[in-house]
Every structure is written in structure tokens, then in C-alpha cells.
Amino acid sequence: MPTCVDGDIIRVTAKLAWSSGTNDIQNVYHLQHSGDTADDEDVHAAIANVLDDAYTYFNEYVPSLTSYETIETWNVTQDRPMVEDGWPVLDAGTGAGDQLPSQVAPLVLFNTATARSQGRKFLPSPIETAQAGSVLVAGILSEIADYTVELLDGVDGGTWTLSFGNYNVNLSRFAPWISAVVKTILRTQRRRTFGVGS
């Protein structure tokens, strides 16, 4: 059975869609494995549970037409696929009302202790009532802050852990995330258009 070992870098792609099966929205994360060897299935399940919990915080602002498709894990260090499966619990947004344009998204910046290494995540386009004049309302800002705390806590597998961070393939360098900044003004993710992955 394939396993992850101490130091392995895991790439995770969290896939969502505006229409089932299109994967219009993708958030890519990198994590580093520390501690005992662990089976791929166990590592994938633990990561998926953390992401499911994290996205649940702001799901009330995600439009109901947005579906949670799959979570895919890939072992970068061993250069091989691990597991791709559905989200543990989430299946669709619960936000009522019209969605903002597909290119408009909340932005979160993740800081590291490494110079010029900052993570960024454009979250799914929220419903219109999540903002007022392009400024995110207090409710969604609080929920996104909880999302960041969930990720900064990492993944606890008992005898092994996984930390979220930035991976530079050219330098073979992993920089763990140490803090986060939730931007209050909506940003534009230009590649995020219907029928095109982001």
C-alpha cells in the first residue's frame, strides 16, 4: 500500500463547480508531512476533513448553485497520484440569493517566515449580500478568519502531522504558513470564467 513519509510534500486540489462536473473553481494547497509513515488513504482523509471543516465556516455565503466536486491529493516528492474522492460532507453552497460575477472573489494572504514567499487563496465567489460596495461584510470576514485558523492549525494524524505552506519546486523549499490576512475588499481572479479552470 502506498505511503507518505517524513518530509514528503503533498499537493492538494480542492475542486468546486458552478455546474456539476466542470471544476470551474480550484484551490491548490501544499502540505509537508512530518513524523511517522502513513497510508495514502489516511493522509488524504485527514486533509479532506480539515478542508471540509474550513470551507464549512463560510459556506453560508457560497451560492447554492456552487457544488463541491472532489479533493485530489498528489505526492510531489514521490511524483505520484494518491487519492481523488468527494468532499467528506459538503456538497453545495447554502447561500441564498444571486451570486457575484464569477471573477470576483475574497482573497486571503498567508504569511511565512521566508522572504518573498507568501501564499494566496481566492475563495469561491460569494452571494451579493456578502458585500457592500465591494467591501466584505463583517459576517463573512469572521467566517473566513475561522477558515484561516483551521488551516494554520494543520492536520493532526496522531503520530504524524501535516503543515500547510508554500512549496517552491525550483528551490525544493517548503515555507510553512505562520499567519493570515483576510483582505476586506473583493478582488478579481481573472482566469476564473465559466468552463475554464482556475
N, C-alpha and C positions, 0 to 999 in steps of 0.2 A: 504494500500500500504506500503511495507517495506521501512524503512527509516534508515539513518545514523545519529547518534547523536554525540554531542561534546565528543571528546576523543576516538572515535572508530578508530581501526586500520584496514586499508583496504589493502589486498594483491592483487596485480595486476600481471597477467602473460601475457606478450606480446609475441605472438606466430608467428613465421615465418617458412618457409619451403623451402628446395631445390627442392622438388617435391610436388605438391599440396596435402594437407591433412596430411602430415607426421609430422608436428610440430617439425622438427629437431632442430630448434633454439628457445630457450625460455629465455626471460629475466624476472626475477621476481623482483618486486618492492614492497615496503611497504610505506604507507602514513598514516598520522594521521589527522583525521577530527577535525576541530576547528570551533566553532560558532554555528549558528542555525541548527536545524534539516533539513535534505534534503532528498528528494526521491532518492531511489537507482538509478533510470534511469538518474536523473540529475547528480548525482555524477559520475556514470560510463561515461556518455557522456563528462563531463568536463575533466576527467582523460584521456579518449581516445583522445580527441582533443589535449591535451598537448603532449602526446606521439607521435601522428601523426606529429605534428609540429616539435618535437625534432628529430625524425628519418628522417624527410624530409631533414634536413640540410646535412646529409652525404649520402643520398640515391643515389647520382650520382656515388658513389663508391661501391654501393651494386650491385652484379651481376644481370643481367636481369632475370636469371633463379630463383632467390630468390623471393618467394611470401610472402606477408603479409597476414596471415591467420585470426586470431581473437585476441581480447583483452578480457581477463576474469577477473572479479572482484569478490572478496570474502571478506565478513565482518568477520575478525578474532575475534573481540571482541564478536560479536553475534553468531559466529560459524555457518555461513550460506552462501550459494551462493547468489550473487547479479545478475550480468548480464554477458553474453558472447555474443559478437557480432563482426562483421567485423571491420577492421580499417576504420575510417571515410573517408579518401581519398586515402591513399597509397594502392596499390595492388601488385606492383612488383618493384624490383630494376631497376634503369635506367643505371647502369654501363655497358659500352661496353668492351668486352674483356674477357679473361679467369679469372676464379675465383682461388684464392689461395686455398691450401688444406683446407678441412673443419674444421680441428682442429686449424687453425691459425686465430687469432682474435686480433683486437685492444682492449686494456684494459684501463678502466677508474677507478680510485680510488676516492671515495667520503669520505671526512673527516668529523668527528663530533667533538663535544666538550667533548665527553665521552671517557675515556681511553679505549684502546683496542677495539674500535668499529669503524670499517672502512668498508664502502661499496665498492663493486667491481662489475663492469659490463664488461663482454666480449661481444663486439658488433659483428654483423654478419661478416663473412669472406668477405673481400673486393676483388676487382679485382686486378690483378697483378700490374698494374700501380700505385696503391695506395702506393707502397713501392719501395725502392731501397736498396737492401742488407739488408732486414728485418727492415729497418728504414722507418717509415711512412713519406710520402712527406708532404710538407707544406700545400698543399690544403686540404687534409683530416684532418690534425691536426687542422686546423682552423675551419672546419665544425664540428668536434667532440667537440671542445671547445664551439661552439654555442649550441650544444646539451646539454652540461652540464649546461649552463646558463639557458636554458629553464626549466630544471628540478629543479635547485636551486631556481628559481622563484616560484615554486609550482603551485598550482591550485587555481584560484580565482573564487568562486561561488557567489560573491556579499556579502551576509550576512554570508557566511561560506567559509572556506579555507581548503586546504589540503597541507601538507608538506611532501616531500619525506625524507626518513631516514632509519635507521636500526632498526629492531624490534627483541628483544631477548625474545623468548617465555618463557624461563625458569625464567627470571627475571621480566617478564612483563614490559620491559623497551623499550621505543622508544627514539632513539637518532637522532635528525634531522641532515640532511646534511648541512654543512656550507660552504664547498669549494670542489673543484675537482682538480685532477691531471690527465692529459692525458699522458699516457706512450708513448714515441716516438718509442719504439721497439715493434714489433709484439710479442705476447705471444701465448702460446698453451693452449687451452681448451680441455683437453684430453677426456672428455666424449662426445664431440661433434663429433659424427660419423653418417654416413648415417643410417637412420632407428632407431636411438636411441635419445631420447630427451635429452636436455642439461640444 
